[in-house]
Amino acid sequence: MFDFIWNLLAFIILLGILVTGHEYGHFWVARRCGVKVQRFSIGFGKTLWRWFDKQGTEYIIALIPLGGYVKMLDERVDDVSNEDKNKAFNNKSIYQRIAIIAAGPLANFIIAIFAFYIMFLIGVPSVKPIIGAITPNSIVAQAGIKPKSEIISIANNTTTTWQDVNMALVAAMGEKKLQLTVKPPESQYSKNYQLNTQQWHLSPEKESAITSIGIIPFTPKIYTEIAFIAKDSPAQKGGLQVGDKLIKVADIKINNNWQIFSDKIKQYANKSVSLTVLRNNQEIKLLVMPASKKFNGKVIGYLGVSPKRDSYPKEYRIEQSYGVFGSLTHAVNKTWQLVTLSFDMIGKLVTGNISLNNLSGPIAIAQGAGNSASYGFVYFLGFLALISVNLGIVNLLPLPVLDGGHLFYYVIELFTGKAVPEKVQEFGFKFGALALLGLMSIAIYNDLLRL
């Protein structure tokens, strides 16, 4: 229940920031073009708060925080007095109308740059992408890459962190070949490998892009000693204590392997199971009942404990912090990388190079917002920037119900000198609404499958 509330709160904050920024882009440019703005609403449905400014604009915060809108004076939908005709949106030049509509998605890109800038200014603790192990017979194994190699670049995209690796791999989905540049262990020189990715299929609900090609990231050694127990967790209720060393699960030895313990516990969702632990040099037998949760479409058991583990070696750790001016350059580059990646993914979805199963909707966004917020402020900023870029890109799609659809009509008007007929626009809006509803339905369905 706490996770649900936390995710929902983080989602509302994230969406509130992005929607407000997007609509303020429309609002700010409309005002500077002399358009009368009648309403600026964040959310839909019942009004929770209302305020009017000196220019008569109504500001609203509504009950359902799933979007927003800016209502401008327009002769096509309003009765406009002669004195206000010059303030109507439809009477502005084609260039002004294009600027007003494009300002929303542009504001999302600016938000992403600002979020990345603050993130890089604060500093992001990260680790180098060092390969810990390689899955036998995998794509990477067939190429001959060795464990403990550092991934330098993928398809000529520099990979400083595991996040860079993941993004580069996602961008390469659908390709038949993939160049991987690594620095082998005990070597000062990098080496290029050509991966055969013709049979590479990624199922995001089951695994990450990194593990799907056979790479297991390096992680510090994990012990079978309990280092943390969550409050009111099944572990605490079952009598486990910090410092207990796990020996057996259901009388099966785990042989100092935390993964064996974890896998066994997953099999006992809402079922009692005996644990043998070593406490103060004495073996103690306890009876615990793991709670249940859904993971990758399956119900699994969990206790609410974390193991003792070594720290990352100092030479593996980095901090992405670039100062006042360097952070701006990195923020712009990071935003541009996400923009190009998003357009590339849309292209691959259209051509069928990647499956519609990769689409994510509001549930996945809420979970991502909650998870990133729980990791810390800088990680939440990174997630906010990612979603802001995606919101900007989605709004630029040439679907008439979106900003991109309006821009599409205005570009036609710009070249033909005539506005697109109202009947054509009306048909386009209906088609766009159905297409958007279809995409959202697929995204939400994918989200539900991943719960």
Buried (B, 14 or more C-beta within 10 A) or exposed (E): EEEEEBBBBBBBBBBBBBBBBBBBBBBBBBBEBEBBBBBBBBBBEEEEEEEEEEEEBBBBBBEEBEBBBBBBBBEEEBEBEEEBEEBBBBBBEEEBBBBBBBBBBBBBBBBBBBBBBBBBBBEBBBBBBBBEEBBEEBBBBBBEBEBBBBBBBBBEBEBBBBBBBBBBBBBBBBBEEBBBBBBBEEEEEBBEBEBEBEEBEBEBBEEBBBBBBBBBBBEEEBBBBBEEBEEEBBBBEBBBBEEBBBBBBBEEEBEBEBEBBBEBBBEBBEEEBEBBBBBEEEEBEBEBBBBBBEEEEEEBBBBBBBBBBEEBEEEBEEEBBBEEEEBBEBBBEBBBBBBEBBEBBBEBBEEEEBBEBBBBBBBBBBBBBBBBBEEEEBBBBBBBBBBBBBBBBBBBBBBBBBBBBBBBBBEEBEEEEEBBEEEEBEEBBEBBBEBBEEBEEBBBBBBEEBE
